């Protein structure tokens, strides 16, 4: 059986992919041959958005992220009918316009159940907030009802994105930095579609080329 092993799929943790004593290296040593590395797509996507978040805001050394904690505490004071979508001069760029159109069409198709993919509740919230950021209404609601801002953890990338979306939407009521705009541009135009796409093998496609193109427009 060992002669048939040609590749390995693994989480992108240091215990697995360490050069010397990582599980992958030890497995190759045990089999006495090189294997094809197939990192878990789920963890790869988490690393991407984690890096994008850390670039402007810096690494967090505590489970509690001060900015998100303040917003969570301020949430009861937010007027949830008073929000504003993404506004930035770079939105006139043809590439971003193309990405927006593609993302809006894709998210509405998923939410309408036309793709065969049934998203979890947190993914639904992510997609609906993304549509609001892009100036669109969720397909099943003319007036969106924002969910209570729930607990977060620095290791949970989706909570960071959801919080960032909300902070930006309510920027007239809560302090905002330009970093929120940069993060919203990238996540709404590139990342959300890729994240939802990769979870369905039928819909999965590479986002590498798109990321390279948009990096010339958005600089974190």
C-alpha positions in Angstrom: 0.0 0.0 0.0 2.8 2.4 0.8 4.0 2.2 -2.8 0.7 3.7 -3.9 0.9 6.8 -1.7 1.9 9.8 -3.9 0.5 12.8 -2.0 -0.7 14.0 1.4 -3.3 16.6 2.4 -2.8 18.4 5.7 -3.6 21.4 7.9 -1.1 24.2 7.5 0.1 24.1 11.1 3.8 24.1 12.1 3.5 20.6 13.6 2.7 19.4 10.1 4.8 21.5 7.7 8.0 22.1 9.8 11.0 21.5 7.6 12.9 19.2 9.9 10.5 17.5 12.3 7.1 18.3 10.9 4.7 15.4 10.3 5.0 15.8 6.5 8.8 15.5 6.6 8.6 12.5 9.0 6.1 10.8 6.7 8.3 11.3 3.7 11.3 10.0 5.6 9.3 6.9 6.7 8.2 6.2 3.2 11.6 7.0 1.8 10.3 9.2 -1.0 9.0 12.7 -1.8 5.3 13.3 -1.8 3.1 15.9 -3.4 2.0 18.5 -0.8 -1.7 19.4 -0.8 -2.4 21.9 2.0 -6.0 22.1 3.2 -7.8 24.7 1.1 -9.7 25.8 4.2 -6.6 26.6 6.1 -4.9 28.2 3.1 -7.8 30.6 2.8 -7.6 31.4 6.5 -3.9 32.2 6.2 -4.6 34.6 3.3 -7.2 36.7 5.1 -5.2 36.4 8.4 -2.2 38.0 6.6 -4.4 40.7 5.0 -5.8 41.5 8.5 -2.4 41.5 10.2 -0.7 43.7 7.5 -2.5 47.0 8.5 -3.6 46.2 12.1 -0.6 44.2 13.2 -0.4 40.9 15.0 -2.5 40.3 18.1 -0.9 39.0 21.2 -4.1 38.7 23.1 -7.3 36.7 22.5 -9.2 40.0 22.8 -8.7 42.5 19.9 -9.4 45.9 21.4 -11.0 47.4 18.3 -13.5 44.5 17.9 -14.1 44.5 21.7 -15.0 48.2 21.6 -17.4 47.7 18.7 -19.1 44.7 20.4 -19.7 46.8 23.5 -21.0 49.8 21.4 -23.3 47.6 19.3 -26.5 48.3 21.4 -26.0 52.1 20.6 -25.8 51.5 16.8 -28.7 52.7 14.7 -29.0 49.7 12.4 -31.0 51.4 9.7 -28.3 54.1 9.3 -25.5 52.4 7.3 -23.6 53.2 4.2 -22.0 51.0 1.5 -18.4 51.1 0.3 -17.2 54.4 -0.9 -13.8 54.9 -2.4 -12.4 56.6 -5.6 -10.7 53.4 -6.6 -14.1 51.8 -7.2 -14.1 53.5 -10.6 -11.3 51.2 -11.7 -12.5 48.8 -14.5 -11.1 45.7 -12.7 -12.9 46.5 -9.5 -16.1 47.2 -11.4 -15.8 43.8 -13.1 -15.1 42.0 -9.8 -18.0 43.7 -8.2 -20.4 42.7 -10.9 -19.1 39.1 -10.8 -19.3 38.9 -7.0 -22.8 40.3 -6.7 -24.1 38.0 -9.4 -22.4 35.0 -7.7 -23.6 35.8 -4.2 -27.2 36.3 -5.2 -27.1 33.0 -7.1 -25.9 31.2 -4.0 -28.4 32.8 -1.7 -31.2 32.1 -4.1 -30.2 28.4 -4.1 -29.3 28.3 -7.8 -25.8 26.7 -7.3 -26.7 23.6 -5.3 -24.6 24.9 -2.3 -26.3 25.3 1.0 -24.3 27.8 3.1 -24.1 27.7 6.9 -25.6 30.6 8.9 -22.2 32.4 9.4 -21.5 32.1 5.6 -24.9 33.5 4.9 -24.3 36.5 7.1 -20.9 37.0 5.5 -22.4 37.0 2.0 -25.3 39.3 2.9 -23.0 41.8 4.6 -20.7 41.6 1.5 -23.7 42.6 -0.7 -24.5 45.5 1.6 -20.9 46.6 1.4 -21.1 46.5 -2.4 -24.3 48.6 -2.3 -26.7 45.7 -3.0 -29.6 44.4 -0.9 -29.7 40.7 0.1 -31.9 38.8 -2.3 -34.5 37.7 0.4 -34.7 41.0 2.3 -35.5 44.5 1.3 -34.5 45.7 4.8 -31.7 43.8 6.2 -31.8 42.8 9.9 -28.3 42.8 11.4 -27.5 40.0 13.7 -26.2 40.7 17.2 -22.4 41.1 17.2 -21.3 37.8 18.8 -18.2 36.6 20.5 -15.0 36.6 18.5 -11.5 35.1 18.8 -8.3 36.2 17.1 -8.0 32.8 15.5 -11.5 33.0 13.9 -11.0 34.9 10.7 -14.7 35.0 9.8 -15.5 37.0 12.9 -12.8 39.5 12.0 -14.3 40.0 8.5 -17.8 40.2 9.8 -16.9 42.7 12.4 -14.9 44.8 9.9 -17.8 44.8 7.5 -20.1 46.1 10.3 -17.6 48.7 11.5 -17.3 50.0 7.9 -21.1 50.0 7.3 -21.6 52.0 10.5 -18.6 54.2 10.1 -20.7 57.4 10.7 -21.4 56.1 14.2 -18.1 54.4 15.1 -14.5 55.4 14.6 -13.0 54.1 11.4 -9.5 54.0 10.0 -8.4 53.8 6.4 -7.3 50.2 7.0 -11.0 49.2 7.2 -11.5 50.5 3.7 -8.5 48.6 2.4 -9.7 45.4 4.0 -13.2 45.8 2.8 -12.1 46.4 -0.8 -10.1 43.2 -0.9 -12.5 41.0 1.0 -15.7 42.1 -0.7 -14.3 42.1 -4.3 -12.0 39.0 -4.1 -12.1 37.0 -0.9 -15.7 36.3 -0.1 -16.4 34.8 -3.5 -13.3 32.7 -3.4 -14.1 31.5 0.1 -17.6 30.4 -0.8 -16.5 28.9 -4.1 -13.8 26.7 -2.7 -16.2 25.0 -0.2 -18.0 23.4 -3.1 -15.8 21.2 -5.3 -18.1 21.8 -8.2 -17.6 25.6 -8.0 -13.9 25.6 -6.9 -11.5 27.7 -8.9 -8.2 29.4 -8.3 -8.1 33.0 -7.0 -4.3 33.4 -7.6 -4.6 35.4 -10.9 -7.3 37.6 -9.5 -5.3 38.4 -6.4 -2.3 39.3 -8.5 -4.4 41.7 -10.6 -6.1 43.4 -7.8 -2.9 43.9 -5.8 -2.0 46.6 -8.4 -5.2 48.4 -7.5 -5.4 47.9 -3.7 -2.3 48.2 -1.5 -2.6 47.4 2.1 
